[in-house]
């Protein structure tokens, strides 16, 4: 590979080539080629265990692929961290952790603040603004354990907003979330896209994906299809991704959300 | 008697040492608890026993430096064994920890028997490492403990916000580009160091409780990490010093169990009595909620009767309300009267009690209907 400064596919928000990820002997992702143009609201869709979350983790460097490479606006993740925000699934943390909502949002700035430097008033003000964007400013001093699932998700999204990233990756942000939070989250994501940001969302509700997103990648360990929603959302493609689980496609509202909810809270 | 004890230089040294150990354990225990490393801590402390014996054998006596060095060595080797087993076998974490703990502890007990069988003056101190004996702490030992305490405190202070993020959300910390592995390694080394420093006072068997109990108690009272760390440190220091003092009053009374009992008493009180998270508080607020709900049900029922009869001042009869709600209501009605939501009225010619909704009662019923709060 050429050295240092040269960019590879800089015109794409996310460029993934030959990506293969393995957990022990299990292949989680096989030979993925995916090119996401900037400024789109993208859904990554596929059945359970199809590698959607794994894909996001590989993109932000939480997993080391056995083959392939990832470029973000032409750069490897190690040099694009400040341009990427990642929101993992809500259940990945213990919500009984002793912290306030505001504190958690400022965590998005910890890298930028730098070593040995304390959190200052300007950082808290930025966090308040991010909280206002998700409609949670009234909860700033609340313990995170007292939030509902939808509110927790909005706090995490505020923590991503504060990073002012150009590419925002979210893992199931609308799973197990109340209707109000769902609307707020969706309009936030659209708003980000309208401001030219690239938003990539792991989504597993087939019944809503067509209305909500404008670009889609269908995944089942391999990449089944990618492109504009109306080109990709076809019975043939969905069948290729979901196989025998076609009931999901036929019955548009049958999809259940949030397989395992663990909302940490008070005793 | 107490004054005599406190005026003794030796007792004061021992109490200072025990307070340092307790404070250190409380401080570091917060992170062990929040990072779910209680069982790992227990494994490291049991696995320290063979190291204690090796240090003892090497130096030929009880020297805190040698003992701590040996304990740290086998404790860390045990921690790495857990990692290796996790990587090489499909065993679950609790099984990995259980196996490593038992194997290293068994080796330690064998070595302990060997040392005791060798006889001589040196064998005297060694068995105290099982259950702890703070009285054995010397001024020199206290200096070592003080140094460990300062190192731990400085580590936490300089990397405070990074440690907080890694503890709460390691995935995000890594995605932001923080060196999560290194920070976690630092915390784990500090945990091992804390355990090893505490062995003389608390013993390998009970050390984990000295580590965990103060943090668990502290979490009940406070809601941010900094306060939790400080409160936990204070609880640990209190239990340490108190345990040392009590064990100094009885001949041959091991310190570890006393410290643990003191710390666990604080845990018990905290779990019962802490505001919001305490069981007493929760039981009270649950009862208040039940009362409010049953009051609300009555208001809604009276409101429905008033609507059905097209009369806002409709006098609802006791028997009618009890039939609608399916239970006797004397106390609920008294509470509603007391809070001015209903008013008792006479309704001739009937002699049974009747109530009407007051202005405030009507407003509340209406709000309940509108917002949907309160059951149908």
HADDOCK unambig.tbl for C-alpha pairs under 7 A between the chains (distance, minus, plus):
assign (segid A and resid 60 and name CA) (segid B and resid 175 and name CA) 5.88 0.50 0.50
assign (segid A and resid 61 and name CA) (segid B and resid 175 and name CA) 6.96 0.50 0.50
assign (segid A and resid 62 and name CA) (segid B and resid 174 and name CA) 6.92 0.50 0.50
assign (segid A and resid 62 and name CA) (segid B and resid 175 and name CA) 6.77 0.50 0.50
assign (segid A and resid 81 and name CA) (segid B and resid 176 and name CA) 6.38 0.50 0.50
assign (segid A and resid 81 and name CA) (segid B and resid 177 and name CA) 6.78 0.50 0.50
assign (segid A and resid 86 and name CA) (segid B and resid 175 and name CA) 6.85 0.50 0.50
assign (segid A and resid 93 and name CA) (segid B and resid 168 and name CA) 6.61 0.50 0.50
assign (segid A and resid 93 and name CA) (segid B and resid 169 and name CA) 5.91 0.50 0.50
assign (segid A and resid 97 and name CA) (segid B and resid 168 and name CA) 6.61 0.50 0.50
assign (segid A and resid 98 and name CA) (segid B and resid 223 and name CA) 4.68 0.50 0.50
assign (segid A and resid 98 and name CA) (segid B and resid 224 and name CA) 4.54 0.50 0.50
assign (segid A and resid 98 and name CA) (segid B and resid 225 and name CA) 5.54 0.50 0.50
assign (segid A and resid 99 and name CA) (segid B and resid 223 and name CA) 6.12 0.50 0.50
assign (segid A and resid 99 and name CA) (segid B and resid 224 and name CA) 4.90 0.50 0.50
assign (segid A and resid 99 and name CA) (segid B and resid 225 and name CA) 6.60 0.50 0.50
assign (segid A and resid 107 and name CA) (segid B and resid 165 and name CA) 6.72 0.50 0.50
assign (segid A and resid 111 and name CA) (segid B and resid 176 and name CA) 6.37 0.50 0.50
assign (segid A and resid 111 and name CA) (segid B and resid 178 and name CA) 6.93 0.50 0.50
assign (segid A and resid 116 and name CA) (segid B and resid 158 and name CA) 5.89 0.50 0.50
assign (segid A and resid 116 and name CA) (segid B and resid 159 and name CA) 6.64 0.50 0.50
assign (segid A and resid 143 and name CA) (segid B and resid 223 and name CA) 6.88 0.50 0.50
assign (segid A and resid 266 and name CA) (segid B and resid 277 and name CA) 6.35 0.50 0.50
assign (segid A and resid 267 and name CA) (segid B and resid 277 and name CA) 6.36 0.50 0.50
